[in-house]
Amino acid sequence: MIKFKPYKAREPNYKNQLYLFLGAWTNLILARYDAFFAIKQEAPKPNKN
C-alpha cells in the first residue's frame, strides 16, 4: 500500500519570485521601448552609389 506523506507547505521562495517578476517587467518594458523607438526612428535612407 502506498503511504502518502502529509503535505507540508514549503515556505515561499521570495527571491526566486522577485527575480521572475523583475525579469517579466524588464522584458515588457524593453519590448515597448524598442517598439516605441522603432516607430520614432526614420527609415534608413538608401545610399546612392
KEKE-3310 file (N, C-alpha, C; in steps of 0.2 Angstrom, whole numbers, plus 5000, padded with zeros to 4 digits):
npx = (5004:5002:5010:5006:5015:5012:5006:5017:5018:5030:5040:5038:5048:5054:5064:5066:5054:5053:5064:5059:5048:5053:5061:5051:5045:5055:5057:5045:5045:5056:5053:5042:5048:5058:5049:5043:5053:5057:5047:5048:5060:5068:5067:5080:5090:5092:5108:5116:5125)
npy = (4994:5011:5024:5040:5055:5067:5083:5096:5112:5121:5135:5150:5154:5169:5176:5170:5172:5186:5188:5182:5190:5203:5200:5198:5210:5219:5213:5216:5230:5234:5228:5237:5249:5247:5245:5258:5266:5261:5265:5279:5281:5287:5279:5270:5279:5274:5272:5281:5275)
npz = (5000:4996:5005:5009:5010:5023:5017:5016:5017:5009:5013:5004:4990:4990:4984:4972:4966:4965:4957:4945:4943:4941:4930:4920:4920:4915:4903:4897:4897:4890:4878:4874:4874:4864:4853:4853:4850:4838:4830:4831:4825:4809:4793:4787:4775:4758:4752:4739:4726)
capx = (5000:5006:5010:5007:5017:5007:5008:5020:5019:5037:5040:5038:5054:5053:5069:5065:5048:5055:5068:5054:5043:5058:5063:5045:5044:5060:5056:5039:5047:5061:5049:5038:5053:5060:5043:5042:5059:5057:5042:5050:5066:5067:5069:5087:5090:5096:5114:5116:5132)
capy = (5000:5017:5029:5047:5059:5073:5089:5101:5118:5124:5142:5153:5157:5176:5179:5167:5175:5193:5189:5181:5196:5208:5198:5199:5218:5222:5211:5220:5237:5234:5227:5243:5254:5246:5247:5265:5270:5259:5269:5286:5282:5287:5273:5271:5281:5270:5276:5281:5274)
capz = (5000:4996:5010:5007:5015:5024:5013:5020:5013:5010:5013:4998:4988:4988:4980:4965:4963:4964:4950:4939:4942:4938:4923:4916:4919:4911:4896:4895:4897:4884:4871:4872:4872:4857:4848:4853:4846:4831:4826:4830:4820:4802:4790:4784:4768:4753:4749:4731:4724)
cpx = (5004:5005:5011:5010:5012:5010:5010:5021:5026:5036:5041:5045:5054:5058:5068:5059:5049:5059:5064:5050:5047:5059:5057:5044:5049:5059:5050:5041:5051:5057:5045:5043:5056:5055:5043:5047:5059:5052:5045:5056:5064:5069:5076:5087:5094:5102:5115:5124:5134)
cpy = (5006:5022:5036:5051:5065:5079:5094:5107:5121:5132:5145:5156:5164:5178:5177:5171:5182:5193:5187:5187:5202:5207:5200:5206:5221:5220:5215:5227:5238:5233:5233:5248:5253:5247:5254:5268:5267:5263:5276:5287:5283:5281:5275:5273:5276:5274:5275:5280:5277)
cpz = (5000:5002:5008:5012:5016:5020:5017:5016:5014:5010:5006:4996:4986:4983:4973:4962:4961:4957:4944:4938:4939:4931:4918:4915:4915:4904:4893:4893:4891:4878:4869:4870:4865:4852:4847:4849:4839:4827:4825:4825:4813:4799:4787:4777:4764:4751:4742:4730:4717)
residu = (MET:ILE:LYS:PHE:LYS:PRO:TYR:LYS:ALA:ARG:GLU:PRO:ASN:TYR:LYS:ASN:GLN:LEU:TYR:LEU:PHE:LEU:GLY:ALA:TRP:THR:ASN:LEU:ILE:LEU:ALA:ARG:TYR:ASP:ALA:PHE:PHE:ALA:ILE:LYS:GLN:GLU:ALA:PRO:LYS:PRO:ASN:LYS:ASN)
# end
